[in-house]
């Protein structure tokens, strides 16, 4: 299952996993990245629910931004290697 998901998200993973040289990785970085992804997913769901309740589709921009950020964080946090996690945090 993980191999299929890695294949599906390979364009995103290839971007963050590319590179050579030293990088600084800590296990806490991956945990925080997954936590941020979950938080962004909750914010996207809350924006979607409030836009349905109010009836204004002007909230589509925050929904797309939060959902995109959530997908990136969760894919890198769950499927990415240590270099990808370090690269998203900017640790070199």
C-alpha positions in Angstrom: 0.0 0.0 0.0 2.8 2.4 0.9 4.6 1.7 -2.4 1.4 2.5 -4.4 1.0 5.8 -2.5 4.6 6.7 -3.0 4.1 6.1 -6.7 1.0 8.2 -6.7 2.7 11.1 -5.0 6.1 10.6 -6.7 6.2 14.1 -8.3 5.9 15.8 -4.9 8.2 13.3 -3.2 10.8 13.5 -5.9 11.0 17.3 -5.4 11.6 17.1 -1.7 13.8 14.0 -1.7 16.1 15.3 -4.4 19.5 16.6 -3.4 22.8 15.6 -2.1 25.0 16.4 0.8 24.4 16.6 4.5 21.1 17.2 6.2 20.0 17.4 9.8 17.0 15.2 10.7 15.3 14.6 14.0 12.5 12.3 14.6 10.5 15.1 16.3 10.5 17.0 13.0 8.4 14.2 11.3 6.0 14.1 14.3 5.5 17.9 14.2 5.0 17.8 10.4 2.2 15.2 10.7 0.7 17.2 13.5 0.7 20.4 11.4 -0.8 18.4 8.5 -3.7 17.2 10.7 -4.2 20.8 12.1 -4.4 22.2 8.5 -6.9 19.4 7.6 -9.1 20.4 10.6 -8.9 24.0 9.5 -9.9 23.1 5.9 -12.9 21.1 7.2 -13.9 23.9 9.5 -13.7 26.4 6.7 -15.8 24.1 4.5 -18.4 23.5 7.2 -18.7 27.2 7.9 -19.0 28.1 4.3 -21.9 25.6 3.9 -23.6 27.0 7.0 -23.3 30.6 6.0 -23.9 29.9 2.3 -21.1 31.9 1.0 -18.6 30.3 -1.3 -16.0 33.0 -0.7 -14.3 30.6 1.6 -13.1 28.4 -1.2 -9.7 30.1 -1.2 -8.9 29.2 2.5 -10.3 25.7 1.9 -8.0 25.1 -1.0 -4.9 26.6 0.7 -5.4 24.7 4.0 -6.2 21.4 2.1 -3.1 21.8 -0.1 -0.9 22.5 2.8 -2.4 19.5 4.7 -1.8 17.2 1.8 1.8 18.3 1.4 2.6 18.0 5.1 0.9 14.6 5.5 2.5 13.1 2.3 6.0 14.2 3.3 5.5 13.3 7.0 4.1 9.8 6.3 5.6 8.8 3.0 8.7 10.9 2.6 12.2 9.9 3.6 14.4 11.6 6.2 15.9 14.0 3.6 12.4 15.2 2.5 11.4 15.9 6.1 14.6 17.8 6.7 14.2 19.7 3.4 10.7 20.9 4.2 12.0 22.2 7.6 15.0 23.8 5.9 17.5 21.8 8.0 20.8 21.5 6.1 
